[in-house]
């Protein structure tokens, strides 16, 4: 049973009543099947109705849900023979950004992305998915390897943003992000980016400058977090919901603006409720994009990518 978000309290209450009924009838002397079916149908309908009309701020909460699939889940569920590569050959290895060679449905690919971690220890080890300069320089190295060997690149974006610490700035955070974005734009192979949770700021764009940008139905993608935007505009993070609404950060808005190309449907209630189904849906979307892009020449792939990003924001 997934943990419930604040706006899911009515659903949580129904599930609590169902659990209580099952405990009451644990001895087998009471027939509760009809009551359980009725309450479960009511809960399922409420869940479906709730997720059909999520606000941008509620989608942000879903995108950040700790139980959503992470990079390691996608690596295990979508890719065979994943061989991780470490280090930027200059400073060290950043565990917030992982990547390496893999096989995807019979194709050799390079896969890389953000890893947030699934518990306290791993979240600290992966720095909550906030990449440092050495992480983005590792990404540059892997993109270069993929380009050299003619391997399509798949990136999985899930970060609140690049790490803003003093040490990261001292090691050239902005330059590393810019060069990672440049490497993705310059690659002569298909680049497919998927926003699987949060896509925050330049830390996301550095891995998302692809020929095709896919995005989960309840993911978010923005230049700054709603809290950060609210702190700048209204001097308080309490208005994060207003900021999320104003910034148009949902997949549905971004598709209409041409920022992303494909919305990947999630299971009812979000990817965290049925990770296997969500991973499979993303795999189908990646496969479809690869089928379209693989026949194109390096020159055409680069030009298409250039045209795609230069068109953003034009009236």
Protein Blocks (a to p, Z undefined) as FASTA:
>chain_A
ZZddfklmmmmmmmmmmmmmmmmmmnopaccklmmmmmmmmmmmmmmmmmmmccfklmmm
mmmpmkbccfklmmmmmpghiacdedjhlnbccfkbgcddddeehiacddddddebjafk
lmmmnonopacfklmmmmmmmmmmmmmnopacddddddfbdcfbfklmmnommmmmmmmm
mmmmmpcbdcddddfbbcehjklmmmmmcfbdcddfkbccdfbdfklmmmmmnopaklmm
mmmmmnopafklmmmnomambdcdddehijklommlmmmmmmmmmmmmmmmmmmpcfklm
mmmmmmmmmmgopZZ
